[in-house]
């Protein structure tokens, strides 16, 4: 079992920056691939960025070059640095932990609101 707690959301102007952090507890963090998803009302949750156990990353096309995901296995955290924010980045951002061992183990945080508005 993994507990995930996000922090760092808020209101920011277009072009600004924000850093989200996700703190994990309850299991061996380094065994999990981590990711950030986001969701807006009426839409499906979408992958924003992911980082696997070995540090390899992947990004949605819409955030490439603007967002950076990183993990610290010593601190059990995964961060999402967001720059050059756009109004369309407004969403609830969720932290996700996933590993596969015979079956899929997947956990979600409670979400943190990011609002990009002038």
C-alpha positions as CSV (number, residue, x, y, z in Angstrom):
1,X,0.0,0.0,0.0
2,X,1.3,3.5,-0.9
3,X,0.0,6.8,0.3
4,X,0.5,9.8,-1.9
5,X,0.2,13.4,-0.8
6,X,0.5,16.3,-3.3
7,X,1.4,19.8,-2.5
8,X,2.3,23.0,-4.4
9,X,-0.8,23.8,-6.4
10,X,-2.3,27.3,-6.6
11,X,-3.0,30.3,-8.7
12,X,-0.4,31.6,-11.1
13,X,-0.4,34.0,-14.0
14,X,0.1,32.9,-17.6
15,X,3.8,32.6,-18.3
16,X,4.6,31.8,-14.7
17,X,6.0,28.8,-12.9
18,X,4.9,26.4,-10.3
19,X,6.4,23.4,-8.6
20,X,4.3,20.4,-7.5
21,X,5.6,17.9,-5.1
22,X,4.3,14.4,-4.2
23,X,5.4,12.7,-1.0
24,X,5.0,8.9,-0.9
25,X,4.9,6.6,2.1
26,X,4.0,3.1,3.0
27,X,6.1,1.0,0.6
28,X,9.4,0.9,-1.2
29,X,9.2,4.0,-3.3
30,X,12.1,3.1,-5.6
31,X,10.1,0.1,-6.8
32,X,7.4,2.3,-8.4
33,X,7.1,4.2,-11.6
34,X,5.7,7.6,-10.8
35,X,3.7,10.0,-12.9
36,X,1.6,13.1,-12.8
37,X,-1.8,13.2,-14.4
38,X,-4.3,16.1,-14.7
39,X,-8.0,16.3,-15.1
40,X,-10.5,19.1,-16.0
41,X,-14.2,18.9,-15.5
42,X,-15.9,16.7,-18.1
43,X,-12.6,15.3,-19.5
44,X,-10.7,12.1,-18.9
45,X,-7.6,12.2,-16.7
46,X,-4.6,12.5,-18.9
47,X,-0.9,11.7,-18.4
48,X,1.3,14.8,-18.1
49,X,4.7,13.3,-17.3
50,X,6.1,10.0,-16.1
51,X,9.4,8.8,-14.6
52,X,10.3,5.1,-14.2
53,X,12.4,3.4,-11.6
54,X,15.5,4.1,-13.5
55,X,14.9,7.8,-14.1
56,X,13.7,7.7,-17.7
57,X,11.0,10.2,-18.4
58,X,8.2,10.8,-20.8
59,X,6.0,13.8,-21.4
60,X,2.7,14.7,-23.0
61,X,3.4,16.6,-26.2
62,X,1.5,19.6,-24.8
63,X,4.0,20.1,-22.0
64,X,7.3,19.0,-23.6
65,X,9.9,21.7,-23.1
66,X,7.9,23.4,-20.3
67,X,7.5,20.7,-17.6
68,X,10.1,18.6,-15.9
69,X,9.5,15.6,-13.7
70,X,12.0,14.4,-11.2
71,X,12.2,11.9,-8.4
72,X,14.3,11.7,-5.2
73,X,14.3,8.1,-4.0
74,X,16.0,9.0,-0.8
75,X,13.2,11.4,0.1
76,X,10.4,9.4,-1.4
77,X,9.3,12.4,-3.5
78,X,8.4,13.1,-7.1
79,X,8.2,16.7,-8.3
80,X,6.8,18.4,-11.3
81,X,8.4,21.7,-12.3
82,X,6.0,23.6,-14.5
83,X,7.2,26.7,-16.5
84,X,5.7,28.9,-19.1
85,X,2.3,28.0,-17.8
86,X,-0.7,28.5,-20.1
87,X,-4.4,28.8,-19.2
88,X,-5.0,25.4,-20.7
89,X,-2.7,23.9,-18.0
90,X,-5.5,24.7,-15.5
91,X,-6.5,21.4,-13.9
92,X,-6.4,19.2,-10.9
93,X,-3.1,17.4,-10.9
94,X,-2.8,13.9,-9.5
95,X,0.3,12.0,-8.4
96,X,0.3,8.3,-9.5
97,X,2.4,5.4,-8.4
98,X,2.5,2.1,-10.3
99,X,4.3,-1.2,-10.3
100,X,3.7,-4.6,-11.8
101,X,4.3,-7.7,-9.9
102,X,2.1,-10.6,-11.1
103,X,-0.6,-7.9,-11.1
104,X,-0.8,-4.2,-11.3
105,X,-0.5,-2.1,-8.2
106,X,-1.6,1.5,-8.7
107,X,-2.2,4.3,-6.3
108,X,-3.4,7.9,-6.5
109,X,-3.1,11.0,-4.5
110,X,-6.0,13.3,-3.7
111,X,-5.1,15.9,-6.2
112,X,-4.0,19.5,-6.1
113,X,-5.6,22.4,-8.0
114,X,-3.5,24.4,-10.5
115,X,-5.2,27.5,-11.9
116,X,-3.5,29.6,-14.6
117,X,-5.2,32.9,-14.9
118,X,-4.5,36.6,-15.2
